């Protein structure tokens, strides 16, 4: 009962979508069928194939990497070196943005600073190697280097702003 109270809205959305999908299939409602055959199917297949691997890697990260090392290298007092390390971590990863959030949560749980978490998320969303290779192939090296030079100060400014904003709030990790 507590679970339903805590997650009632999420369950309601899932039930509503399931009813809409069932209605669309049984009545032949064209917009619903297009949603099911197009984006939903593609996203569901991607999610089912990607998330188990991500959670295995995060579990290994949790077991293999001691909290003390994370706090030392990318924690509150790590400075620019810590920010470069999390940017490098984000740069070397692949996958959609939703794959970055479990990693960011694990980094936070291990003692990574808020600022470095925001750097990680910003760098992950803008500077991944596969994305850069695709960009260089279509737009050229000059464009990609210019975009990196312009993007990183924006990522740092956003991380700084978000860090200051959340420093004023009482912020604790909620257990899942």
Secondary structure, DSSP 8 states (H G I E B T S, - for coil): -HHHHHHHHHHHHHHHHHHHHHHHHHHT-HHHHHHIIIIIHHHHHHHHHHHHHHHHHHHHHHHHS-HHHHHHHHSTT-HHHHHHHHHHHHHH--S-THHHHHHHHHHHHHT--HHHHHHHHHHHHH--HHHHHHHHHHH-HHHHHHHHHHHHHHHHHHHHHHHHHHHSS-------
